[in-house]
Amino acid sequence: MCETNAYIEVDGKEELYLENVDILKPEMGKIHMRNLFGEQKIFEGSIKEISLNKHRIILTK
């Protein structure tokens, strides 16, 4: 199984926000995410980059 993790970019550094992201829905300036274990988070900001090869989602405010 390929796990994708979401990171927040803060001051040029990446901080882990949510591991094993399964669902990601951008909606009106917010990003709704749920992981494989049912944990849900809502991030206010935008998607900077998604790397499918590296299994990474970079979010920014």
N, C-alpha and C positions, 0 to 999 in steps of 0.2 A: 504494500500500500504506500502511496506517495503522500506524505503529509506536507501541507503548505502552512507556513507560519506568517503572521502579520506583524509588521514592525512599524513603529512610529519614528519618523525622523525628527530629532530634537537637537538643535545646535550642531548639525552636521554628523550626529551619531544616531545609530539605530537602536531603539529599545523594543524588546519583545512586547507585543500587545496581546496576541492570542495565538495559541498553538493549535495545530491540526484543524485549520479552517476548512469547513466543508461547504458552507454557503456564504456568499458575499453579495449584498444588494445595495447599490448606491441609490439613495432616495432623498431628494430635496436637501442637499448639503450634508447629509449624514450617510454613514456606511453601516449597514446592519450586517452583523456577522454571527454565525453559529458554527461551533466546532463539532467534531465527531462524537463528543460526549454530551452534547446538548447545551453546553455553556454558551450564553449569548452576550454580545456586547454591541454597543452603538457608539461609533466614533464620529465626532463632528469635524469634518474636514474633507479631504479629497484623496484619491488614489494618485500617487506619484508614479509608481511603476509596479508592474506585475511581471515576474520572471517565472515562467512555467518550468523552465529547465532547472532553475535553482530552487524552486518551490518557495518563493518569497513574494510577499505583498508589502510594498512600502507605502505608508500613509503619511500625509502631511497636513498640518493645520493651515 
